[in-house]
Amino acid sequence: MSKTINPNRKGIISIDFWFTMVDGRVGGERRNEIRLAALNKIAQSNNKALVVAKVKEAYSYASSNFERIWLEEQRTMSTRDLVASVLEKLELESTEEDLLSLSKVYAESL
């Protein structure tokens, strides 16, 4: 008996990031430096200085948005949308290109 593969079948992959595959605590200080340096470039282009307390508030704001969307819409926000939330809270404007570049830094700085 041969098994036929349906090319139209769609699959779902779910990844659990609760420290089962990636331990986000490793290299956290360096990761934070990389992210803040990239965020600071956008702040400088807005003629603003980053204040650590305000960045923490912006991260909390983005986290709250993430939770709300997760619970209300049952979907995960993209890194781009999370970073856009941070910029929104910090009242920083960016081009789409800069937003995507910043998103890449946040996504890949594990």
Sequence and secondary structure as in RCSB ss.txt:
>XXXX:A:sequence
MSKTINPNRKGIISIDFWFTMVDGRVGGERRNEIRLAALNKIAQSNNKALVVAKVKEAYSYASSNFERIWLEEQR
TMSTRDLVASVLEKLELESTEEDLLSLSKVYAESL
>XXXX:A:secstr
      TT         SSSS  TTTTHHHHHHHHHHHHHHHHHHTT    HHHHHHHHHHHHHHHHHHHHHH  
   HHHHHHHHHHHTT    HHHHHHHHHHHHH  
